[in-house]
């Protein structure tokens, strides 16, 4: 397994995991349960999103594209997860 992303928090970690799953890449979140040990462990750097070694280059590319998106553009959200149009 290769670490492809260091999220700021658990929500971001699982969002990236879901993003990768939508592209057919199985990912795991490592260090999720360490967040409860704040004060005993460093505040940052305990979370990682990891994928199989052979998926790492593609996963990094997908994450990079996601990070460079326009924050007002929800086009990256799969249609089944998009909120219904409110009119």
CORWO-V594633 format. One record per residue. RES is the residue in three letters. OMEGA is omega in whole degrees, 0 to 359 (* if undefined). NEAR is the number of other C-alpha atoms within 10 Angstrom. D_FIRST is the distance of its C-alpha to the first C-alpha in whole Angstrom. Layout:
res=RES omega=OMEGA near=NEAR d_first=D_FIRST
res=RES omega=OMEGA near=NEAR d_first=D_FIRST
//
This chain:
res=UNK omega=181 near=13 d_first=0
res=UNK omega=176 near=15 d_first=4
res=UNK omega=181 near=19 d_first=7
res=UNK omega=183 near=21 d_first=9
res=UNK omega=175 near=21 d_first=12
res=UNK omega=183 near=17 d_first=14
res=UNK omega=178 near=19 d_first=17
res=UNK omega=182 near=14 d_first=20
res=UNK omega=183 near=15 d_first=20
res=UNK omega=180 near=17 d_first=19
res=UNK omega=179 near=11 d_first=21
res=UNK omega=179 near=15 d_first=19
res=UNK omega=182 near=22 d_first=16
res=UNK omega=174 near=17 d_first=17
res=UNK omega=179 near=12 d_first=19
res=UNK omega=177 near=22 d_first=16
res=UNK omega=179 near=22 d_first=14
res=UNK omega=177 near=16 d_first=17
res=UNK omega=180 near=21 d_first=18
res=UNK omega=178 near=21 d_first=15
res=UNK omega=178 near=13 d_first=15
res=UNK omega=178 near=12 d_first=19
res=UNK omega=178 near=11 d_first=18
res=UNK omega=180 near=11 d_first=16
res=UNK omega=178 near=16 d_first=12
res=UNK omega=182 near=16 d_first=11
res=UNK omega=175 near=24 d_first=9
res=UNK omega=176 near=18 d_first=9
res=UNK omega=180 near=20 d_first=11
res=UNK omega=177 near=16 d_first=11
res=UNK omega=183 near=13 d_first=14
res=UNK omega=184 near=17 d_first=16
res=UNK omega=178 near=11 d_first=19
res=UNK omega=180 near=14 d_first=19
res=UNK omega=180 near=17 d_first=21
res=UNK omega=182 near=9 d_first=24
res=UNK omega=179 near=10 d_first=24
res=UNK omega=184 near=10 d_first=26
res=UNK omega=177 near=8 d_first=28
res=UNK omega=181 near=9 d_first=26
res=UNK omega=176 near=12 d_first=23
res=UNK omega=182 near=11 d_first=23
res=UNK omega=183 near=12 d_first=24
res=UNK omega=175 near=12 d_first=21
res=UNK omega=180 near=12 d_first=17
res=UNK omega=181 near=17 d_first=16
res=UNK omega=175 near=22 d_first=14
res=UNK omega=168 near=21 d_first=11
res=UNK omega=185 near=24 d_first=10
res=UNK omega=178 near=22 d_first=6
res=UNK omega=175 near=23 d_first=5
res=UNK omega=183 near=15 d_first=5
res=UNK omega=183 near=12 d_first=5
res=UNK omega=179 near=10 d_first=9
res=UNK omega=187 near=18 d_first=9
res=UNK omega=182 near=19 d_first=9
res=UNK omega=180 near=12 d_first=12
res=UNK omega=179 near=14 d_first=14
res=UNK omega=179 near=29 d_first=12
res=UNK omega=179 near=16 d_first=13
res=UNK omega=180 near=12 d_first=17
res=UNK omega=180 near=15 d_first=17
res=UNK omega=179 near=16 d_first=17
res=UNK omega=178 near=12 d_first=19
res=UNK omega=179 near=11 d_first=21
res=UNK omega=181 near=14 d_first=21
res=UNK omega=182 near=10 d_first=22
res=UNK omega=182 near=8 d_first=25
res=UNK omega=172 near=12 d_first=27
res=UNK omega=184 near=10 d_first=30
res=UNK omega=179 near=8 d_first=30
res=UNK omega=182 near=6 d_first=33
res=UNK omega=180 near=8 d_first=31
res=UNK omega=183 near=11 d_first=30
res=UNK omega=181 near=10 d_first=29
res=UNK omega=180 near=12 d_first=25
res=UNK omega=178 near=12 d_first=26
res=UNK omega=184 near=10 d_first=26
res=UNK omega=182 near=10 d_first=30
res=UNK omega=178 near=7 d_first=29
res=UNK omega=181 near=7 d_first=28
res=UNK omega=177 near=11 d_first=31
res=UNK omega=179 near=8 d_first=34
res=UNK omega=178 near=8 d_first=37
res=UNK omega=177 near=5 d_first=39
res=UNK omega=182 near=4 d_first=42
res=UNK omega=* near=3 d_first=45
//
